[in-house]
Amino acid sequence: MTDQYPAHPPLTPGQSAAEAAAKAATDQSTPFKPWGMDPRPFCTLMHLSPLLPSVGWILFLVMWVTNKDQSDFVKQCGRSQINWLISLIIYAVVCVPLCFI
């Protein structure tokens, strides 16, 4: 299996490694990697983070807010999780009082 993200930028004839690294740093064609990982595993961790006791929702919000502007995929995953959270709160507000009737 080939590596989708090469570790070092390719060199052209007569180009030093420092020049290639500087060009790669300013090149916008390099894929977005939130927190150093691919977007799909990042979104999976973002969806699983609320399972952590007491810090899960804070971790999810930090993950989403810091990366939502750089990737539409991360933005969509975060929006769906916020939608789920709002729905969960609404269902709890409606159902808990019904338990006492």
PADOGU-542733 format. One line per field, with one value per residue: residue in three letters; x, y, z of N, C-alpha, C in turn. Coordinates in steps of 0.1 Angstrom, whole numbers, plus 5000, padded with zeros to 4 digits. Example, Ala and Ser with C-alpha at 12.3 -4.5 7.8 and 13.67 -1.06 7.14 Angstrom:
BEGIN
rest	ALA,SER
neast	5132,5128
nnorth	4943,4978
nup	5078,5071
caeast	5123,5137
canorth	4955,4989
caup	5078,5071
ceast	5132,5129
cnorth	4967,5000
cup	5078,5079
//
This chain:
BEGIN
rest	MET,THR,ASP,GLN,TYR,PRO,ALA,HIS,PRO,PRO,LEU,THR,PRO,GLY,GLN,SER,ALA,ALA,GLU,ALA,ALA,ALA,LYS,ALA,ALA,THR,ASP,GLN,SER,THR,PRO,PHE,LYS,PRO,TRP,GLY,MET,ASP,PRO,ARG,PRO,PHE,CYS,THR,LEU,MET,HIS,LEU,SER,PRO,LEU,LEU,PRO,SER,VAL,GLY,TRP,ILE,LEU,PHE,LEU,VAL,MET,TRP,VAL,THR,ASN,LYS,ASP,GLN,SER,ASP,PHE,VAL,LYS,GLN,CYS,GLY,ARG,SER,GLN,ILE,ASN,TRP,LEU,ILE,SER,LEU,ILE,ILE,TYR,ALA,VAL,VAL,CYS,VAL,PRO,LEU,CYS,PHE,ILE
neast	5008,5006,5020,4999,5005,5034,5065,5085,5090,5091,5121,5133,5156,5185,5175,5175,5171,5160,5148,5128,5113,5104,5089,5069,5057,5044,5027,4995,4983,4987,4973,4948,4954,4940,4952,4973,4964,4945,4914,4891,4896,4900,4874,4860,4872,4863,4836,4835,4845,4827,4821,4839,4842,4831,4850,4845,4826,4838,4862,4853,4842,4865,4880,4864,4859,4885,4892,4871,4870,4889,4882,4856,4845,4851,4837,4811,4808,4810,4788,4767,4771,4766,4740,4729,4734,4719,4693,4693,4693,4668,4650,4655,4646,4619,4612,4620,4603,4579,4582,4574,4547
nnorth	4988,5022,5052,5078,5103,5117,5116,5134,5163,5161,5164,5187,5188,5205,5217,5225,5206,5223,5243,5229,5220,5245,5253,5233,5239,5262,5255,5250,5227,5205,5180,5185,5179,5174,5178,5162,5139,5118,5131,5114,5094,5113,5125,5103,5100,5124,5120,5099,5110,5122,5101,5099,5104,5133,5151,5148,5162,5188,5182,5174,5198,5215,5201,5204,5232,5241,5231,5234,5254,5247,5224,5210,5185,5179,5200,5193,5169,5178,5195,5176,5162,5182,5187,5162,5164,5186,5176,5154,5168,5181,5159,5148,5169,5168,5141,5134,5148,5135,5110,5111,5112
nup	5000,4991,5005,5012,5020,5016,5035,5030,5010,4974,4956,4931,4903,4912,4934,4968,4999,5019,5004,4991,5014,5023,5002,5002,5026,5021,5001,4990,4983,4999,5018,5043,5077,5106,5139,5132,5121,5098,5084,5087,5108,5128,5130,5139,5164,5174,5175,5194,5217,5236,5252,5272,5307,5322,5308,5282,5265,5265,5253,5227,5218,5217,5198,5176,5173,5168,5143,5125,5105,5086,5072,5054,5058,5085,5097,5090,5103,5130,5132,5129,5153,5172,5166,5174,5202,5210,5204,5222,5246,5244,5243,5268,5285,5279,5284,5311,5330,5323,5334,5360,5360
caeast	5000,5014,5017,4991,5011,5048,5071,5094,5085,5100,5131,5135,5170,5191,5168,5180,5160,5154,5139,5116,5105,5098,5078,5058,5050,5035,5019,4981,4977,4989,4960,4946,4955,4937,4959,4983,4958,4935,4901,4881,4898,4898,4860,4856,4875,4854,4823,4836,4850,4817,4820,4848,4835,4833,4857,4842,4820,4847,4872,4847,4841,4878,4884,4856,4862,4899,4894,4859,4872,4898,4877,4842,4842,4852,4826,4798,4808,4808,4774,4758,4772,4759,4725,4725,4735,4707,4682,4694,4688,4653,4644,4656,4637,4605,4609,4621,4590,4569,4585,4568,4533
canorth	5000,5034,5062,5089,5116,5114,5122,5145,5168,5156,5174,5188,5189,5217,5223,5219,5201,5234,5250,5220,5221,5258,5253,5224,5245,5273,5249,5248,5214,5195,5177,5190,5168,5179,5172,5153,5126,5120,5136,5104,5090,5125,5127,5092,5103,5135,5114,5090,5118,5124,5089,5101,5110,5147,5160,5144,5173,5198,5178,5175,5212,5220,5195,5209,5246,5244,5226,5235,5263,5242,5212,5209,5172,5181,5209,5186,5159,5185,5199,5165,5159,5193,5184,5151,5169,5194,5167,5147,5177,5183,5147,5147,5179,5164,5128,5133,5151,5124,5098,5114,5113
caup	5000,4990,5015,5006,5024,5017,5046,5026,4996,4963,4951,4917,4901,4915,4945,4981,5008,5026,4995,4989,5026,5024,4991,5007,5038,5016,4991,4995,4978,5008,5025,5057,5087,5119,5150,5127,5116,5087,5088,5091,5122,5136,5132,5147,5178,5178,5179,5206,5228,5247,5261,5283,5317,5326,5299,5268,5257,5263,5243,5214,5214,5214,5186,5165,5171,5163,5130,5116,5094,5076,5065,5053,5064,5100,5100,5089,5115,5142,5131,5132,5167,5179,5164,5183,5215,5212,5204,5234,5257,5243,5247,5283,5291,5277,5290,5325,5337,5320,5342,5373,5358
ceast	5009,5010,5010,4998,5026,5055,5080,5089,5095,5109,5132,5150,5175,5184,5173,5168,5153,5144,5126,5107,5098,5086,5066,5051,5041,5025,5005,4975,4980,4976,4960,4946,4952,4944,4969,4977,4949,4922,4891,4884,4896,4883,4855,4860,4867,4841,4823,4840,4840,4815,4829,4841,4840,4841,4854,4836,4829,4858,4866,4846,4854,4883,4877,4859,4875,4901,4882,4861,4881,4893,4862,4837,4841,4840,4813,4797,4804,4794,4765,4759,4765,4744,4721,4725,4723,4694,4681,4689,4673,4646,4644,4647,4623,4602,4610,4609,4579,4571,4577,4553,4527
cnorth	5012,5044,5074,5102,5113,5122,5134,5149,5163,5168,5174,5190,5204,5224,5216,5214,5212,5241,5242,5220,5234,5259,5244,5231,5256,5267,5246,5235,5203,5193,5182,5178,5174,5171,5161,5140,5129,5124,5126,5098,5101,5127,5115,5095,5115,5130,5105,5098,5120,5112,5090,5108,5124,5156,5158,5155,5185,5195,5178,5189,5218,5214,5201,5224,5249,5240,5228,5244,5258,5231,5212,5196,5173,5190,5202,5175,5166,5190,5188,5161,5169,5191,5173,5156,5177,5186,5159,5155,5179,5171,5145,5156,5174,5151,5127,5137,5141,5112,5099,5115,5099
cup	5000,5001,5008,5009,5026,5028,5042,5012,4986,4959,4936,4915,4904,4927,4958,4989,5015,5017,4993,5001,5027,5013,4996,5018,5033,5006,4997,4991,4988,5016,5039,5067,5101,5130,5145,5122,5105,5092,5093,5105,5132,5140,5140,5161,5183,5182,5191,5218,5239,5256,5273,5294,5320,5317,5284,5259,5255,5253,5229,5210,5210,5200,5174,5162,5165,5149,5120,5104,5083,5068,5066,5060,5079,5104,5100,5100,5128,5143,5134,5147,5175,5178,5173,5198,5219,5213,5217,5246,5256,5247,5262,5290,5290,5285,5305,5333,5335,5329,5356,5372,5360
//
